[in-house]
Amino acid sequence: MGTGHVQSLLFLLLLLGAPSLASEPDFYCHKGISMSIVKDPKRMFNWTTDKVETCDSGSFCQESLLMIKSGAKTAILATKGCISEGTQAITYIQHSPPPGIITVSYSSYCEESLCNSKENLLQLWREEEPQAASTSAHLYCPTCVALGACSNAPSLPCPNDTVQCYQGRLQITGGGINSLLEVKGCTSITGCRLMSGIFTVGPIWVEEVCPYRSVLQPRKIENRAAWLPVYIWRLELALLLLLQ
C-alpha cells in the first residue's frame, strides 16, 4: 500500500469520527467512610483517608456527612468517593437547632481530581448551644446517641425552650455506610422530625423511625385550672336541661 493511500485513509477516518488515539485523563477521588461517637467533633474527628479510587467519565468527587449531638456526645457518619450523578454544589443544613439535640448535614460535589479533601470540621461544626444554658425544672429526658442501640441512657434535665423528649432510630445507608443510629434527648422540635423532612445527604439516605411515644413538656398547673370551671359549667347546664 502506497504512502499516499495510507495518508488518505487516515484522513478519511478522522472525518468519519474515528476514536482519538489520545484517551481522556483518569479522574480520581479520595475514598473512605467513617462512623464514630466523639465528645469534641472539632478536635477528635479526622476526615482524611489514604485510599483513592478511579472514577468513570463524567463523575464527581463527593464528601458528605451527618452529625447529631445529644448531651455531651456527637455521632458523625461520613463518606468520600466518586458519584456518577449530581451537580457541583456545597450543601449545609441545620435540621434540628439548639437547645437540645443538634442535627447538621453537609455535602460537597466537585469536579476536579481529588477535590474531596476536607480534613476536619473546624468550618462545619458550629457549637451554638450556650455553655451555661439554664435548665427546665419540669422536663427530664433519657439522653444518649449511639451506633446500634443506647443502653442505660441517663435521664438529664432539659435546657429551657425544649418541648419534648425525642426517642428515635435512624437507619443510615449509602456511600458505603449501612448503620443504625439511636438518638434520645431533649429537643426544641415536635414530633418525629429530627431530619426536618430531609432524608438525603449526598449519597446517604436516612430513614427515621420513632418507636416510642414522644413525651411532651407538661402544661403548667394554672393552665389546667383555667379549664375546670368551664367543664363544671357545662355539667351543670346538662343537669338543668335534664330536670326541665
VMD Tcl script that draws the C-alpha trace (Angstrom):
set ca {
  {0.00 0.00 0.00}
  {1.45 3.35 -1.02}
  {2.23 6.10 1.46}
  {-0.24 8.45 -0.18}
  {-3.05 5.88 0.09}
  {-2.35 5.37 3.83}
  {-2.46 9.12 4.47}
  {-5.76 9.38 2.59}
  {-7.22 6.54 4.69}
  {-6.18 8.19 7.97}
  {-7.70 11.48 6.83}
  {-10.94 9.69 5.94}
  {-11.10 8.04 9.39}
  {-10.72 11.42 11.10}
  {-13.56 12.85 9.02}
  {-15.80 9.91 9.97}
  {-15.20 10.49 13.66}
  {-12.82 7.67 14.44}
  {-11.89 7.49 18.15}
  {-8.96 9.63 19.11}
  {-5.79 7.78 19.89}
  {-5.36 10.03 22.96}
  {-7.70 8.86 25.77}
  {-9.23 11.14 28.42}
  {-7.12 11.59 31.57}
  {-8.11 9.47 34.56}
  {-10.30 11.11 37.23}
  {-9.59 10.28 40.87}
  {-11.39 10.85 44.18}
  {-10.47 10.22 47.80}
  {-12.44 7.23 49.11}
  {-13.43 6.29 52.63}
  {-16.11 6.06 55.29}
  {-16.09 6.99 58.96}
  {-18.56 6.25 61.76}
  {-17.75 7.46 65.25}
  {-19.12 8.83 68.53}
  {-16.97 11.66 69.90}
  {-17.11 14.32 72.62}
  {-15.38 17.13 70.70}
  {-16.05 16.93 66.93}
  {-13.74 19.80 66.04}
  {-10.69 18.22 67.68}
  {-11.35 14.48 67.73}
  {-12.68 13.85 64.21}
  {-10.19 13.34 61.35}
  {-11.67 13.17 57.85}
  {-8.51 12.26 55.93}
  {-8.10 8.97 54.06}
  {-5.23 7.28 52.24}
  {-7.49 5.48 49.76}
  {-8.09 6.77 46.23}
  {-10.46 5.42 43.58}
  {-10.63 5.91 39.81}
  {-13.98 7.30 38.66}
  {-15.97 6.83 35.47}
  {-16.04 9.61 32.92}
  {-18.43 12.41 33.89}
  {-18.34 11.60 37.61}
  {-17.94 13.97 40.55}
  {-16.00 13.65 43.78}
  {-18.23 13.82 46.85}
  {-17.73 14.17 50.59}
  {-20.83 14.03 52.79}
  {-21.51 13.73 56.49}
  {-24.28 13.69 59.09}
  {-23.65 14.95 62.65}
  {-26.07 14.51 65.56}
  {-25.29 15.78 69.07}
  {-27.27 14.72 72.13}
  {-25.95 15.52 75.58}
  {-22.15 15.51 75.66}
  {-21.61 13.22 72.64}
  {-21.86 13.63 68.87}
  {-22.39 10.92 66.26}
  {-20.55 11.50 62.98}
  {-21.20 9.42 59.86}
  {-19.09 10.49 56.86}
  {-18.27 9.26 53.36}
  {-15.97 10.24 50.48}
  {-15.80 8.86 46.96}
  {-16.94 9.03 43.33}
  {-20.54 9.72 42.42}
  {-21.97 9.47 38.92}
  {-24.99 11.75 39.24}
  {-25.49 15.24 40.58}
  {-24.28 18.79 40.09}
  {-21.34 20.70 41.50}
  {-22.62 22.18 44.77}
  {-22.00 22.56 48.51}
  {-24.96 22.00 50.86}
  {-25.04 22.71 54.60}
  {-28.29 22.15 56.56}
  {-29.08 22.52 60.25}
  {-32.03 20.14 60.58}
  {-32.71 20.48 64.30}
  {-31.28 23.54 66.08}
  {-30.37 24.03 69.74}
  {-31.39 23.94 72.50}
  {-31.30 20.18 72.93}
  {-30.42 17.74 70.12}
  {-28.48 19.34 67.24}
  {-28.55 17.75 63.77}
  {-26.36 19.04 60.94}
  {-25.60 17.66 57.47}
  {-23.01 18.65 54.87}
  {-22.29 17.51 51.33}
  {-19.93 18.73 48.61}
  {-19.84 17.66 44.95}
  {-16.80 18.87 42.97}
  {-15.42 18.11 39.51}
  {-11.62 18.15 39.87}
  {-9.49 15.13 40.73}
  {-9.00 14.62 44.49}
  {-11.03 17.76 45.31}
  {-12.90 15.94 48.13}
  {-10.03 16.61 50.52}
  {-11.59 18.23 53.61}
  {-9.70 17.09 56.70}
  {-11.69 18.31 59.72}
  {-14.85 20.03 60.93}
  {-13.42 23.38 62.00}
  {-15.59 25.25 59.50}
  {-18.62 22.96 59.71}
  {-19.42 22.23 63.35}
  {-20.72 25.39 64.97}
  {-21.40 24.89 68.65}
  {-24.36 27.23 69.10}
  {-25.74 25.93 72.37}
  {-24.82 28.24 75.28}
  {-22.12 26.89 77.55}
  {-24.20 27.55 80.69}
  {-27.73 27.04 79.41}
  {-30.40 27.19 82.12}
  {-32.42 24.02 82.57}
  {-36.10 23.31 82.96}
  {-37.47 22.11 86.29}
  {-40.31 20.22 84.56}
  {-38.73 18.14 81.79}
  {-36.16 15.35 82.15}
  {-35.25 13.08 79.22}
  {-33.16 9.94 78.66}
  {-30.13 11.31 76.77}
  {-27.74 9.39 74.51}
  {-26.56 8.83 70.95}
  {-25.07 5.51 69.85}
  {-24.28 3.35 66.84}
  {-26.66 0.45 67.25}
  {-28.64 0.96 70.44}
  {-28.38 3.15 73.53}
  {-28.17 1.34 76.82}
  {-28.72 2.79 80.28}
  {-29.30 6.31 78.97}
  {-29.21 8.76 81.91}
  {-32.24 10.98 82.49}
  {-30.96 14.56 82.36}
  {-32.66 17.94 82.92}
  {-33.54 19.67 79.66}
  {-32.49 23.17 78.61}
  {-35.18 25.82 78.69}
  {-37.16 26.18 75.45}
  {-37.05 22.45 74.71}
  {-40.52 20.98 74.31}
  {-40.27 17.18 74.33}
  {-38.19 14.06 74.80}
  {-37.11 12.66 71.45}
  {-36.52 8.91 71.11}
  {-35.83 7.62 67.62}
  {-33.76 5.34 65.42}
  {-32.18 6.28 62.13}
  {-31.27 3.68 59.51}
  {-28.42 5.20 57.51}
  {-27.40 3.68 54.15}
  {-25.46 4.71 51.05}
  {-21.95 5.87 50.26}
  {-20.58 2.65 51.73}
  {-22.45 3.15 55.04}
  {-25.04 0.77 56.45}
  {-25.64 1.54 60.12}
  {-28.36 2.00 62.72}
  {-28.15 5.07 64.95}
  {-30.24 5.53 68.10}
  {-30.84 9.02 69.47}
  {-32.53 10.11 72.71}
  {-32.67 13.51 74.32}
  {-34.34 16.86 74.82}
  {-35.38 18.75 71.71}
  {-36.96 22.01 70.59}
  {-38.76 20.30 67.67}
  {-42.08 18.46 67.85}
  {-42.86 15.01 66.52}
  {-40.57 12.58 64.73}
  {-38.74 15.20 62.66}
  {-35.10 15.13 63.69}
  {-34.16 15.44 59.99}
  {-36.78 18.17 59.34}
  {-38.23 16.12 56.50}
  {-34.95 15.97 54.51}
  {-33.65 12.41 54.25}
  {-30.77 12.58 51.74}
  {-27.23 13.78 52.47}
  {-25.24 13.38 49.27}
  {-25.35 9.62 48.54}
  {-26.56 8.88 52.09}
  {-30.21 8.01 52.75}
  {-31.66 8.41 56.26}
  {-34.83 6.60 57.37}
  {-36.17 8.00 60.65}
  {-38.39 5.86 62.89}
  {-39.73 6.84 66.31}
  {-40.92 3.63 68.02}
  {-41.62 5.40 71.30}
  {-44.30 7.96 72.01}
  {-42.68 11.34 72.49}
  {-43.03 12.86 75.96}
  {-44.28 16.43 75.65}
  {-43.43 19.03 78.24}
  {-46.34 19.14 80.73}
  {-48.68 22.12 80.74}
  {-48.48 24.44 83.69}
  {-50.93 23.74 86.52}
  {-52.51 27.19 86.26}
  {-53.49 26.46 82.65}
  {-55.29 23.25 83.64}
  {-57.04 25.09 86.47}
  {-58.48 27.56 83.97}
  {-60.26 24.70 82.16}
  {-62.01 23.33 85.28}
  {-64.78 25.97 85.72}
  {-65.77 25.59 82.05}
  {-66.15 21.83 82.45}
  {-68.25 22.23 85.62}
  {-70.43 24.89 83.97}
  {-71.18 22.54 81.06}
  {-72.05 19.74 83.52}
  {-74.42 21.99 85.48}
  {-76.12 23.12 82.27}
  {-76.69 19.49 81.19}
  {-78.27 18.66 84.55}
  {-80.63 21.64 84.31}
  {-81.78 20.55 80.87}
  {-82.49 17.03 82.14}
  {-84.59 18.34 85.08}
  {-86.81 20.54 82.92}
}
mol new
graphics top color blue
foreach p $ca { graphics top sphere $p radius 0.5 }
foreach p [lrange $ca 0 end-1] q [lrange $ca 1 end] { graphics top cylinder $p $q radius 0.2 }
display resetview
